[in-house]
Amino acid sequence: MEVVALVSGGKDSCFAMMRCLDYGHKVVALANLIPLDDGVDELDSYMYQTVGHQIVVSYAKCMGLPLFRRRIRGSTRDQGLKYNVTAGDEVEDMFALLSEVKRQIPSISAVSSGAIASDYQRLRVESVCSRLGLVSLAYLWKQDQTLLLEEMIRRGIVAITVKVAALGLKPSSHLGKELAELKCHLLQMNESYGINVCGEGGEYETLTLDCPLFCNARIILDDYEVILHSADSIASVGILHPRAFHLEHKPDSSDRIGDGSVTQDISSCVYEVDEVITRTDEEKHTLNPAVDACTNKDLCISKTGKNLRSISCWIQDRSRDLEVGLKEDLIAVLSGIDNQLQEEGLGWVNVLYVHLYISNMKEFGLANEVYVSFITEKKCYLGVPSRSTIELPLVQVGLGKAYVEVLVSDELKKRVLHVQSISCWAPSCIGPYSQATLYGEILYMAGQLGLDPPTMKLCPGGATAELELALQNSEAVANAFSCSIYSSAIHFLVYCSAQLTSDEKDEVEQTLQSSYITRLDCSKTGLYPTVLYVFAPDLPKGARVEIKPILYVPTNDDGVATREMETGMTQPAPSQAWSAQYSDLHDSCCQIHTIDGRICSAVVSVTSDIASKICSTAGQLYHTEDNLKAMARFCAFQIVKILGDNKFSWDSITMLRFYYSVEHSVAADAMSRAFSEAFTELAEDNSSLRTDESPCYNIVPVSAKMRLLACCYNDPEMQIDPDTVYPIRPDCRDDAPKTRFKPRAGLTLSPKRWKLLHNEEGVLDIAGVIKRVQRGGIHPTIKGEVWEFLLGCYDPKSTTEQRNQLRQQRRLEYEKLKTKCREMDTTVGSGRVITMPVITEDGQPIEDPNADGGARPSSVGSEQQTTGAPLPKEVIQWKLTLHQIGLDVNRTDRVLVYYESQENLARLWDILSVYSWVDKDIGYCQGMSDLCSPISIILEHEADAFWCFERLMHRVRRNFQSTSTSIGVRAQLTTLSTIMKSVDPKLHEHLENLDGGEYLFAFRMLMVLFRREFSFVDTMYLWELMWSMEYNPNLFSMLESDTGTSKATTKDESVLRQCGKFERKNLQADKKDEEIPLSVFVVASVLEARNKKLLGEAKGLDDVVKILNEITGSLDAKKACREALQIHEKYLNTVKA
């Protein structure tokens, strides 16, 4: 944008111009207000700095820009914080000045000012800009003053003090000093007396003599006089009056205006503005809200509560002419709200919040034009309401093209934050809607997008990046009310674009979990906020995510809210029939957040599981009238129960909203009838519920099924600490890698969710399992049984009875195998571990010691003892490995308390010994104990652990094989080299130059699946993430048939939905024959995460190994997998190209 900069001569206005250039704007003119009398240095003004105004005239020549000046004729007449246009006020001089600038330079569209902390100044600049149709730029607004001061000095602003008026600043000592000289003193005074280091409290004022914007010349102050205004011994006040100055030409400068001579008359580019002020503050928007397009019959109104309530208006007529446009519908709906407010003796000033729903986001500009004709700053003299706007599929369900819901209060008590300036603080709200409104103790925040505040553009990086930035923006707004979204949130409504893919939806939920939920401080409210995801066809600016927080801001001195009980209040009660039918389902579908019995936020989710339990015909859940009524009754029951449990009445409700998905093709009128009948039935037992008036709820159509972030954040299941399930020995805690994984409600697969994912016969919804595990892993108490499915031990389509039969068969088979091994060596199953050789290579027994070092008789098998016959070669080979297994077992996970038990060590040894006999091609290799240990720990029955390990080995056995066509894990290292060369050729070349092109430094990561890089708990988390992402629904059948592959050969959607993210991408890319495990891409993601360090610090292979060793305990398993998937997709695209 082309910008006119308001300049006072101070450092702030100059640095604000520099920031304008930083963000791509072009300063084309300067504007300055000066006293009527040239001999006056300072005015008694709340708005303008005028000390040093005699020198500011030279800025035109220094910068090569036109300077517009006006003498201040007005005075401070309107002293309120919010400015109302007042004749004779000094603000009107600014209006006249900028009006002339705009007249002469019509291309100007923005005004820059140096406001840092003064709402008084910012609001007046914004008022003038609004009247002139200009944008206010305030890039210093709310910035840290210490950092600002340091940056001003660092970037070359040379400014001197021209006024001091604060404790610790003396006119005789500090006037005329440069900022760089005063910096340390100012910081010390800030620490000692709390002064503002940038002088925002009037402590001092400055005059800029040079800065990078002064491209032609710098100002040299030749002579000045110190004038003492107050000789107060504590805080004397003095100003610097310039007597003489000149301009010093800068080398290699070229004037942007004039003839290039720095000595030419500087007034040639200075314009004096003396025009008489004309009033142009009349309301521009005067639409006549005619409602011809919609009859009164079409308009529907709903109301809730008493003192604080919602009023909504929409159009419901399926036969309506679809040619009627958004403008007509929005005029009709806003007129309906306006009429209702008037009937209740209220106005738009009583409105705290507006939910604006429109049918087409492409008409957002048109909707705004209509909106500002009804809701103006003049009508909302206490501040305009906050607002959230989204597109909804209104027409699709037989509604009009506009739907409005407003939150209204009878009392005119609210605090509104409305910053219209573009700044680095938070996104601006240009127009009659504000960032946030505080009423009582509740802060209602406008919908926040992932906008970069200084540019007002959506940030790059997709939905997760937008969400993270939206959270930062929300926190900035919350801080303005001395609260935080991390400690004060009651409710979070997360709007997501329906264009998001399933994976992107998961990533948004995971990002909210990692960036927000994990940082929550619930000490104020005691509970997690309720969180609901709503999917909309489109959001403003094409955003992927919009969040709408509601916060609790206590006003009492003790921080505790008190609730005044309503006189004559009747608590609602559900019928006995409803209680008997629905009470068991209550806790499984509700989030409830209450504060001291005064505030309650609740979200109820009617999932498909719940719907199938309360509806009569499960196959047609949303397509029969009876089922719709059943779901409406269930919702009504939950409302009654929540109100009753928390001792609220119907009149306590301020907002009651029912969202439903248009995926089910249910018309709005059918849904309305269902809820109307449910509430009519409910009213029979609740006399305080009036059904003969407007409904007390809204029915809102959305694009897709809503999601609860979690059913119960305070679910005891999720309070478990994994380190208490798998405790570390006290003497090892300091050295063991720290655990990062924590079960997260709504993300981690919980025991309750696991149970719900089975039907009555025990058939498992494997797609639901995979989805949840990919989001947040598995709860420690169910890891074992879930791993059995992820590794292919059981078919998810099998029933509980079928699995029990198979389990029993396998346990018997394992006992047979173990018995066979015991016959060959009596140590198997004895509770002991072999750690010394028991046989020579020619089959002769050796007297070997116990694990504790004591000797025992040779453990020859019973057959050899009886017959004395030579042992078969395969038995000799097996017995030769037993002591190596014992040595490795004694070294595996010994930091865990679990392995302080000899019995547990022997169990792991037994499993590995039996496996080495069963898999004669591989036998036992070092590293297998690391893979088997977690399985042995989490599965209670030894036989179950054996078969689970056997299935894991199907996945990784190639790592341990050496044949004519395969050389074990080296094949994967070669593949890793190919991947890195494809996705990061620069790093690959660097590693090659270090003789690391074979990637042998990653050998251990792939061989034992990152056991050394993660804590024990985090390793299991990483494994289950990888297994779920690699999952294929044909895994069980492929392993059972021993075809050597688990890949499906179909792109059938039903199959793809049951696949993990990684497997699905492979199938879609026709990579079914290429066996590259996800673990290879995880290694690539680890290397990418250390890219800069490897490129900058690795001078040899030893450095590479050292850098990679440093990652132990610092890796985020979820992030590593997510980035591995991105590398995988990039690799597939590269290969395809």
N, C-alpha and C positions, 0 to 999 in steps of 0.2 A: 504494500500500500504506500501511497505518497502521504507524507506526514508533515504536519506543522508542529514544531516543538515549542511548548511553553517554557521560556527560559527566564530565570530570575537572576542568573549569574552564578548561582551556587553549584556545588559539586554534583548534587543529586540530579538536577535537570540536565546537566551535561552528560552524566553517566547514563541517564535514561535514554538519551539520544544514541549513545554508543550501543546500548542494548537493542534499540530499534534496528540498527544496521546489522547486529548479530543475527537477528531473526528475519533478515531479508527485506526489511522495509527501506524506504528512501526518504530521508529528511529533505524537504524542498523549501522550507520556510521556517523562520523563527518568529515568535510572538512574545512580547514583553509588556508588562504593565508598570507604569512609573508614577510617582507623585505628581500632583498638579504643579508644585513649586520645585524647580530644579535644585533649589538650595536646601530642600528637606531630604535628609538621608533615610529616615524610617517613618513609616505610617503606623498608626495604631490599628493594625489589620490582622485578622485571624487567617487571612488567605494568602497574602502576598509578602514575599521578601523583597525589600526595596533598597537595603543598604548596598552601596556600590553600583547603583543604577547608572551613575555617570559613565561607568566603564562599559556596561553591557552594550551600548550603542556600537562599540567597536567589534562585536561578535560577527556583524554582517561582513566586515572585511576579512576577519580572521578565517571565517568559514566559507566565504564566497557565496553567501545566501542572502536573500532579501529578509530584512527584519521589519516587522510590523510592530509599532508601539502605540499605546494609548495611555493617556493620563487618567488616573483613577479619580472619577468624580463622585462615585457612590461611597457609602459607608456600610458598616456592619449593622444591617437592620434585622435580618432574620438570623438569629443566633441559635436556632434549633439545629440538631444534628442533621436531620433531613431537610434539604432546602426546598422551600416553596417560592416560586417566582415572585419577587418583590421589587416594585419600582423603587429606584434610588439605592438599591443594595449594590455593594461593590462587585458582586458576582455578575451583575448586568453589564459592567464594563468589560468583563471577559467575553460575555456573549457578543457585545458589539464588536470587539476586536476580532474574534474568530469569524464572525459573520462577514467582515470585510475581507479577511484572508480567503475565505471560501469563495467570495464573489470574484476576487481577482485571480484566484488559482482554483478553478472548479474541479480539477483532478484530485485535489486533496480529499482524502477520505478518513483520516485519523489524526488524533491529537496526542502528543506525548507529554507526560508530566512526570515529575520526580517524586511523587508521593510514596512514602515508605510505610508509615503507620497511621497517618491521620485520616480517619474516616470523614472528618469534617471537610477537608480539602478534596478528597477523592470523590465524595458524593456531589460536590458542587461542580467539579469538572465533568462528571458523568451527566449531571443535569443539563449543562450547557451542550455537551456533545449530543445528548438525546434530542434536544430541541433543534439542533442543526443537522441531524442525520449523520453525525460523525461517530467514529469508534474511538473510545478512550484507550490509550496504551499506557499502562503503569507497570513497567517491568521490574521496578524495585519493590513493589507492594509486598509486604509481609516477609521480606527477605531478612535473613540473619544480619544484623547491623555490623557485627564484628567482621563477618566475611565480606560484606559489602565494602567496608572501609578498606580492608586489605586489598580487595580486588581493584578498587578505584586507584589506589596508590600504585599497585603493580602494573596496571594498564596505562599509566602515564598521565593521570589527571593531576595537574599542579594547581592546587587551590590554597588560598590563604584565608585565615579567619578574619572576618570583618565585623563580627559581633561576638561578645561573650557575656553570658548571664547565668552562671551556675557555680555552685560550690566547687572549689578547686581550680577554677579558671579565672585568671586575673587580667584585666585589660592591659596593664603595664607590661606583663610578662608574655602574654599569649596572643595578643592581637598582631596580625601581620605574619604569623608563623605559618609555614606550610604544613599540610596534613601529615606528610611523611615525618616531619620533626615532632609533631604532636601525638603521633599514633600511640607510642608507649604510655605517654601521660594520660591520654584519653582512656586507654584500657585499664590503667591503674585507677583512675577516677570512677570508672564503671564498677570495678571490683569494690572500691572503698565506699562510694556514695550511691551507686546505682544509676549514674547518669547514662543517657543514651549516647553510644559512641559515635553515632552519625548525627547527633544533635536534634533528633526528632522531637524532643521535649522542649525545644527552644534554648537548649544549653549554649549553642553557638551557631553562627551562620558563616558561610564561606563565599568566596568569590574566585571563580576559576580564571586563571591567567594563561593556562595552556593545557591542551589535551590533544589526543590524536586527531580529533575532528577539526582542529585549527590547522588547516592545511596550508594557509597562506602566510600567517604571521602569528606570533605570540605577543602577549601583552606584558610590557615592562612597567611596573609601578615605580615612578621616579620619586614621588613625595606623597606623604599622607600625614594626617593629623589624628591623634587619638582623642576622642570626645567621651568624657565620663558622664554617663547618665545617672548613675547611682553609685555612691561611694560606700555602700554597705560593707561592713567589715567581714561578713560571712560570704556573701555572693554579690560582689560589685558588678555593675553593668556598664559596658563601654562599647563604642563602635569605632570603626576605622573610616575616616572621611578622606577619600583620595583627592589629592591636590593636583598632581600632574602624572601623566603616563604617556607612553608612546608605544607604537607597534614595531616589533623587530621582525624583519623579513626572514622567512624560512628558506633555506637552500632548496633548490629543485622544486619550488612550489609554483603553481600556476593558478591565477585567479579563475574562479568559475564564472564570475561576472566582472564587469568593468574592463579596463584596458590593460590589466596586468601590472599597473603601477601601484605599489602599496601606499604611495603618498597621495593618491587622488582623494578627493573629497569623499569621506566615508558616508556622507548623507545621501550619496547618489543611489544607494540601495537600501535606504531606510525610509519607511513609509509611516507617516503620522496618521493615525485613525481618529478622526474627531466627529464622526457621524453621530447624529442623535439616535438613541436607542429606540427601536420600534418593537412593540410587543408581538411576538410570534409564538406565544406559549399556549395558544388555544388548542384544544384537543383536535388532532388531525383526523382521527378515525371516528366518523359519525355515521356508520352504517345504520340504516333503518332496518332493524331486525324483523322484517316481515316474515310471517310464517305461512304464507300461502302454499308453499310446497308440502306442507304437512298439516293435516287436520289435528285438532285436539285429540281425536280418537286414536291417532297413531302414537302420540307421545305417551310414554310410560314414566312414572315417577316412583322412586323408592326412597324410604327414609328409615334411619335407625336412631335409637337413643333419644336423649332429651337435650341437656345443656351442650354436650359435644356430640355431634352426629354427622352422618353422611347423608347427602342428598344426591341422587343420581337421576339422570334423564337419558332416555334412549327412544328409538323408534322401532316399533314391532308391528310389521305388516308384511307378510310374505308376498302379497299380491301387489305391493307398491311398484310404481313405475321406476324401473332401475335407471332411467335416464336422468332422474333427479340427481343433481350433483352433490358433492361433499359440502360445498359452500351453503347450499340451501338447508341441508340437514343439520349442519353445525349451528347455523343461525337459529333453527327451530329448537334444537336441544339446549343451547345456551339461553334462549328466550325462556324455555321451560324452567331452567334453573333460576333465572332472574325473577320470573313471576313467583316461583315458590319462595324465594328469599323475601320478596316484598310482602307476600301473604303472611309471613312469619315476623314481619317488622324488622327484617335484616337487610343487609346489602352485601356487595362484594367485599367490603372491608372486613366482614365477619368470616370470610373464607380463608382457611389456613393452607389448604392443599388442593390441588386439582389433578385428577387423573384424566388425561385426554386420550381417548382411543379413537383412531381414525381407520378408515378402510383401505387407504392407499398412502403410503409414506411419501410417494412422489408428489403428493399434493400438500406436503407439510407447510410449504410457504403460503399457500392459499388458506390453509387452516389457521396459520398464525395471523394472517390479516384479519380474519373473522374474530379470532380470539382477542386481539388487542382492541377491537371495537367495543367489546363488552368489559374487559378487565383492564382498567387503566390506573395509572399511578394517582390520578385525581380521585377516582372512586376509592382506591385502596390507600388512603392517606397514612395508614399505619405501616404500610409496606405491602407489596404485592405478594400473593401466595406463591409457594413453591409448586413445582409441577413435574410430572412425569408423562412422557408421550411415547406411545408405541402404536404400531399397526396391528389390528386384529381382524380375523376373518368374519367381519360383521355381516356383510351381504350374504355370505355363504350359508348362514343359518337363518336368514330371513329378518335380519335387523337392518337398520338404516346404515348410513355411511359415517355416522359420528355417534359417540357414546361418551358422556361426561359424568364423572363422579367427583363431588367436592366434599371436603371435610369442613364443617362449619361450627363455629362457637358462638354462643349467645353473648359471651363477654368479650369486650374489646381489650384484651390483654394478650399481646403477643410480641415477640421480638423477632424481627426479620433481618436476615443477612442477604443483601442484594448487591453484589459486586458486578458492575457492568463492564469494568475495565478488563482488557486483556492483560494478563500478568503471568509471572512464573509461579504464582501461588496455587491457583486452582482454576478450572475452566470458568470463563465469564458467563454471565446470564444477561445477554443483551436483549432487553425487552421486558414486558411486565410479568416476569416470573423470577423467583429468587432461588438462591442456593439452598436455603434452609429456613424453617420457621419453628421457633420455640414457643410452645404453648403449655402452660402449667409446668410439668416436668418431663415433657416429651418433645424431642427434637425430630421434626419431620423433614427429611432431607430430599432434595430434588433428585431425580434419576441421574446417576453419574455414568458417563461414558469413559472409555479409555482414551480421552483427548489429551494431547500434549498441551498444557495450559498456554505457553507463550505463542504457539502457532495455531492452536485450536483445530489441529488436524489429528485424525485417528493415528495412533502409534502403529508402526509396523510390527509384524510378529504374530498376527492372528489373534484368536479369541483369548488365549491365556495371557498374552502380553497386554491386551486391552483390559482384562480383568485385573491384573496386577496394578496397572496405572489407575484404573477406576477406584481401586481400594486406596491408593495413595491420595487421589483427589478427595475422596470421602474423608480421609483422615485429616486433610488440611482444613476442610470445612468444619469438621468436628472440633478441631483444636481452637477454632475461632470462638467456640462456645465453652472452652475450657474442659472439653471432654475428649474421649477417644472411641473410635469404633471397636477397639480391642478390649475395652473395659466397660463400655456403656451400652452396647447394642442389645436391643430387645428382639428385633426382627430384621431379617435380610430377605428382600425379594430380589431374585436374580432373573432378569429377563435375558433369554438367549434367543438368538436368531434361529429360526427353523431351518436355515440353510446349513447349520452346523452338521457335520457328519457324526456318526455315533462315537467315533474315536475322539473327535473334538469335544463332544459333550462330556465324555469321561475326563478329558484333560482339563476342562473348565472346572469340573467338580474337584479334581485332584489339586488343581492350583488353589482353589478357594480353601481347600483343606490345608495345604502346606503353607500358603501365604497368609491365611487369616485364622482359621480355626486353631492351628497349633500355637498361635501367638496370643490367644485370648487370655485375658485376665478377668476372671469372674468374681473377683473379691467384692465388687460393688453390688452386682446383681445376683450372684450366687448360682446362676445357671447359664448354660450356653443359649445364645439367641436362637429363635426359630428361623429356619432357612427353607425357602421354597423356590424352586426353579420353575419358571413359566416360559414356554416357547411361543414366540410371536413370528409372524411372517416377515416382519422387517422392523428395524429400529432406526432412530434418527441418524443421519449421516452414513447409513449403511453399516452401522456398528454391528459387531458380532455379540456383544454383551453390554447390558446396562444393569447397574445395581441401584437399589433403593433402600438405604438403611433407615431404621427408626431407632433412636437412642433414648436412653433414660438419663436425664440431667437433673439430679436432685437439687432442690433449692433450699431445703432446711439446713440449719447450721450443722446438725449432726449427720447430714447426708441421708437420713432415713425419711421416706415419704410416709405420710399418714393419710388414711382414708376416712372420709366422713361417710358414715353409713346413711343410706337413703331412708327417709321416713316412710313408713308404710310399705317397705320393700318386701316383695314376695319372691322367694327364690324359686326358680323354675324346677319342675320335676318331670321325669319321663314316666310314661305308663309302665305298669308292671310287665305287660307283654313285651314291650320294647326292651326293657331291662333284661328280661330272661333271654331274649334273642340275641342281643348285641353286646352285653356287658363283657363277655370273654374276649371280644375283639378290640376293646378300647385301647389298651396300652400298646398294641402292636402297630397302630397306625397314626399315633398322635405325637406331635411336639407341643410342649406347653412351657411357657416361660412366665413366671409370676414374680412380682416384686411386692413383698410386704402386704399381700392381700389387696393391693390397690390397683395394680396394673397387671394385665394378663394378655399375652399374645399366644395364640394357639393356631396350629396348622394340622388339619386332618387330611390324610391321603387315602382315598378309596382305590387301592391297587386292584389289579385283576384277581389276585389271590383273595382279597377281601370280598370283591364283588361276587366271585364264584361261590362264596360261602353264604352270602345273604340273598342271592337271587335264586329264583326257582328254576330257571332254564339257563344253565351255565353256557351253553353253546351260542346263545344269542344275547349276551349280556346287555348290550346297549340298544337293542332293536325291538324290544317289547315294552309296552306301557307298564306292565307289572314290574319288570326289572328296574325301570327308571324310578318308579314309585318306591321300590325297596331301597334303592340307593339314596333317594331323597330322604326317606325315613331314617336311614342309618346316619346320614349327615345331621339331621335334626336332633337325633338322639345324642350324638356326640356333643353338639352345641349345648344341649340342656345339661348334660353331665358335667361338662367343663364349667359352665356357669354355676351350677349347684355346688360342685366340689370346691369352688373358689369363692362362694358366697356372693355372687353377682346376680343382678336381676336382668330382665330383658332390656330395661331402659339403660343399663350400663353399657350396652353394645354401641361402639362408635363406628365400627365397620364390620360388615358381614358379607363376604364375597365367595361365590361358588364358581370355580373355574371348571370348564369341561372341554374336552378335546373334540374338534370338528372331525377328527379321524373317524369317529363313530357315526358320522352322518345323521346326527340328531338335531332337529330344528329347535330353535330357541323357544318357540311357543310350546313344543312338547315338553321340553325341560322345565319351562315355567309352570305348566300344568302339574307336573310331577311334584315340584316343590310346593306349589300352592296347596295341593291336597295334603301333603305331608304336614305342612304348618297348620292347616285347618284341623287335622287330626290331633296335632300336638296341642292346639288351643283348647281342646276339650278338657285337658288336665291342667291347663295353665291360663287362668282367667286374665292375667296381666298381659297376655299376648293377644293383641288385636289383629284379627285377620280381615276385618271389614274395611280397613283403610289401605293405604299403600303398603306394598310388601316391605319387610324390614331387611331385605337382602338384595344383592345383585347377582345376576347370572352372567358370567363372562366367558365367551368362547375363545379358545386359544388354538394354536396350530397343532400341538402334540401333547402327549401325556406329560403332566407335571411330575417333578421329582422332589421328594423330600431329601435334604442332605442326610438326615438321619431321623430315625423314629424317636429315639430317646438319647440325647447326648449324655445324660447322667445314668445311662444303663450300666449297672455294676459289671456286666460282662466286659465293657470296654475300659474299665479302670485298672485292668490287670497290667502289671509290669512284667514283660517277657523275661527280664533278668531274674525275677523271682521264680519263674518256672524252670529256667535252666541256670541255676546259680553258679557263680564263679567262686573258686576258693579264695578266702580272704587274703592270702599271701600273694595272689596273682592279680588282684583287681587293678592295681596301679599300672601293670604292664599290658593287660589285655585290651584289645581295641574296644572302644566305647560303642554301645548299641544305639543305633539311631531309630530303629523301627519301633513304633508304638501302635497298638490297635487303634483304629479311628472309626468312630461310629459313622455308619452310612457308607464307609469305604471298605473297611476290612470285612471279610466274610465271617460273620459271627455265628455262634452255635444256633441262635434263634433263626437266623436267615438260612443257615444250612438245613435246618429241619424243614422250613417252609418250602425249600426247593425240591423236596421229595413229595410225590403224590401219595395217596393212601396205600398203594401197593409197593411204594419204595422206589419207583422209577424216578431218576434224577433229571432235573432240568439243567443239563450240563452247560448250556449257553449262559444261563444265569450265574452258574458257578464261575465260569471262565471270566465273565464280565466283572464280577465282584472281586475276584482274585487279582485281576489285572489292575483294578483300581487301588486296592489297599492290602493285598496279602490275605493271610489266613489267621484266624484267632488261634493262639497257642494250644487251646484245649481240644481242637478238632483237626490239627495239622495232619496227624497220622491217617485218619480215614479219608481226608480230602486228597492227600498225596497218592493214595492207592488208585484213585480215579485219574489223577493227572498223569501218572506213570503207566496207566493202562492195565492195572491189575484187574479191574472190573469194567464191565460194560455199563454205561449210564442208563441204557435202556432195560437193564435187568431189574428184576424185582428184589425186594429184601430177601425173600425166601430163596430165590435162585443164587443170590450172592452168598448166603449162609451155607448152602450146599457146596458151592465152589470153594469157599473158605475152608470148610471141613475137609474136603478132598485134598486141598493143598497142605493143610496141616499134617494130615496122615502121610502124604508124600514126603514132606520135609523130615518127619520122624524116621521114615525108611532110609532116606539119604543120610541122616545123622547117625542112624544105627550102623549103616554100612561103613561110615567113616570111623565110628567107634571100634568096629571090628578090626580096622586097619591100624588104629592108634587109640589106645584107651584114654588118652588125655581129653579127647573130644567128649564133651558133655560132663566132664568131671569137676568143672568149676575151677580148673587150673589153666595156665597159659604156658606154652613152650617158648622158651627164648634162646635155647641152645640147640645145635643140630642133633637130631635123633637117629640119623642114618648116614652112611657113607654113600658115595655115588655108585658103588657097586652093590649096594643093598645090604651092607652089614650094619646091624644095630649098634648105636652108641649109647653108653650110659650117660643120660643128659640130666641137667639139674632142673629143679623147680624154678618158678619165677622169682622166688626169694633167694635163690642161690644154692639151696640145699640139693644134694644128689638124690636121685631116685632110680629104681630099676628101669631098664630100657622099656619103652612103651611100644614094643612090637605088638602086632595084631595077634588075635587069638588063633588065626589060621596058621601063621608061621610058627607060633609057639607049639601048636599041636603037631604039625607035619614036618617042620623044619625045611619046607620047600622054599626055593628062591622066590623072591617077590617079583611080580610083574613090573615091567619098566614104568608103566603109568603110576603104579603105587609108589615106587621109589621116587619118581619125579614129584608126586604130591607130597610125600613125607619130607622131601628136601626143602619145601617151601614153608613148612609149619613154623620153624623158628623165626623165619623172616617176618611172617605174619605176627608172631608174638612180639618181636622187637618193635614193629610199627604200631601195634595196638598199645604198647606201653608208652609210646610217644604221642599218641593221638588224643587231642582235646583234654590233656591232663590238667588244664586250668579249671575244668568243670568239676564241681562237687560230685557229680554223677559217677565219675571214674575213680573216686576214692574207694569205691566198692570193688573188691576182687571179683565178685559175682558178675558185675556189669562188664568188667574187662574180659572175663571168660566168655560171656555171651557174645561180645563183638568178635572175639577170636573164633568161637564156634561157627558163627555165620560166615565169616571169611574163609574158614577152613573147609566148610561144606561147599561153598561156592567154588573154591579152587579145584575141588574134585569134580563138580558138575560141569564146569566150563573148562574142559581139558585143553582147548586150543589156546587159552590165555592163562589159565591157572590163577596165580596171584602175582600182581605187580605192585610195586610201591605206589602209593597214592590211593589205592582202593580203600584203605582203612579210613582215609579222610572223607571219602564219599559215603561209606557205609555207616559211619558213626552217627550222624544226625538221624538216620532212619532207625537205627537200633534204639536210639533214645526215645523217639516220639511214638513208636509202635510198641504197645505193651506186650504182645505175644511174639515170641522169637520167630516162629514160623512165618507170621505175617511180615515181620521185618525182613526176613530172608527173601521172600518173593517180591517184595517191594524193591529191594536192592537188586535182585535179578532183573527186574524191568528197567531200573535205572541203567544197569550195565548194557542193556540193549541199545541205549542211546549213546553211550560213551565208549563202547568196547573198541571202536576203531582207534581210539587214542592209545590203546594198549596193544594193538596188533602190529606185527611186522611181517608182511608177506611180500611176494614178488610184485604185487600191484599197490600195496599200501605200506607206508612206513610210519604208522601210528599218528601221533599228534603233529608230526612234521607236515603232514598233508594239510592240516588246518592252518599251520603257520604259513605255508605257501599261499593258501587262499587269503589269509590275512594280508599278506604282502600285496596280492592283486587288488584287494579292496582298498587298501591305503593308497596305492598308486593311482587308483581311479578317483577316490573322493578327496584326497589331500596329497597331490603329487609333490608339493614343496616339502612337506614333512617326510614323505617317503624317500625323496632324494637325499634329504639330510641324513636320515638313518642309514641309507645305503652308503653314503660317504664315510659314515662311522663304522662301516663293516657290520651294520646291523640289519641289512636288507633281508636276512633270513628270519628275522624276528624271534630269535631264540630266547630273547629276554622275556617273551610272553609265554614261554613253554609252561611254566608253573600255573599261570592263570587258567589255561585251557585244560591242563592235566587234572587238576583237582577242583576245577570250577570255582576259582576265586576264594578258596578256603583261607588263604593267607592274607587276602586284601580286606576281608570283612570280619566283623565279630561273628561269633557262632550264630546268634539270632539273626543278624543281618544276612549271613550266608543263606540261611533257610528262606528268608524273605526273597532274596535274589533268585534262588532256585525256583521257588513257586511262581514268581513273576515270569521267569523264562519258560517254565513248563506250560503255564497257562497261555502264554503268547504263542508257543509252538504247538499247542494242542490241536489234534485232528480227531473228529468223532469216530473215525475208523481205526483208531490206535489199537483198541483192544482186539478187534478181529484180526488185524494184521499181525499182531504179536502172537496171538493164539495159533494162527496158521503158519507162523514162522516164515513169512515170505521175505523177510529182510527189509521191509519198508513199511512205513506207517503213513505214507502219502495217499490222499484221496486223489482220484483222477477225474473228478467232476467239478464243474463250477456251479452246480445247483445251489440256488440261494439258501435252501434249507440246510445244506451242508456248510456253506460258507458262514452262516450265522452261528454255527456251533464251533467254528474254528477260532483259534486265537488270532490276534492281530498279525503276528509274524507269518503264521501259516496261511492266513487268508490272502496276504499280499503275494506270497509265493504261488498260490493256486491261480490267482487272478493274472499273474505274470507268466503262467505256464512254466514255472520252475520246479515242477513236481519231480523231475529226475535229478535235480542238483541238490545234493545234501550238504548245505552249509548251515551249521547250527547257529542259533542266535548268539551263543557265547562268543563266537568269533567277532560278531558285530559289537558285542559289549566291550571286548578288548579294544576294538577300533574306537569306540566312544571314550574309553579311558585315555587312549593316546591323544584323541582330539581335545579332551579336557585339559591335557597337559601340553598342548601344542606350543604355546608361547614359551613355556619353560624349557621344553625339549629343544626348540629352535634357538633359544637364547643362551642356554647354560650348558647343554650337553656337548662336550668337546671330544668325547670318546664313549665306548660302550659302558664303561664303568659309571660314567655320569648318567647314562640312560637308566641303568639298573638302580642307581641311587635315587633318581627322581621318581621312578615307579615304586620303589620301596616306601617312599614317603607318603604314598596315598593310603597306606594301611589305616583303617579306621576312619578315614575322612571322606570316603565315597558314599554317595547317596544311591542306594540300589535302584530306586524308582527312576531317578534322573538318568542313571546309566542306561537303563533299559529303554527309556523314552528316546534318548539320543541314539541308542543303537538302532531303534526302529527307523529313525530319520536317516541314518547312514545307510540302512538296508534299502530304503526307498530310493535314495539317491543312487545307490549302486545299481539297483534294478533299472532305473531310468538310463544310467550310463551304458549298461550292457545292452539295453534295448536299442539305444541310439547307435 
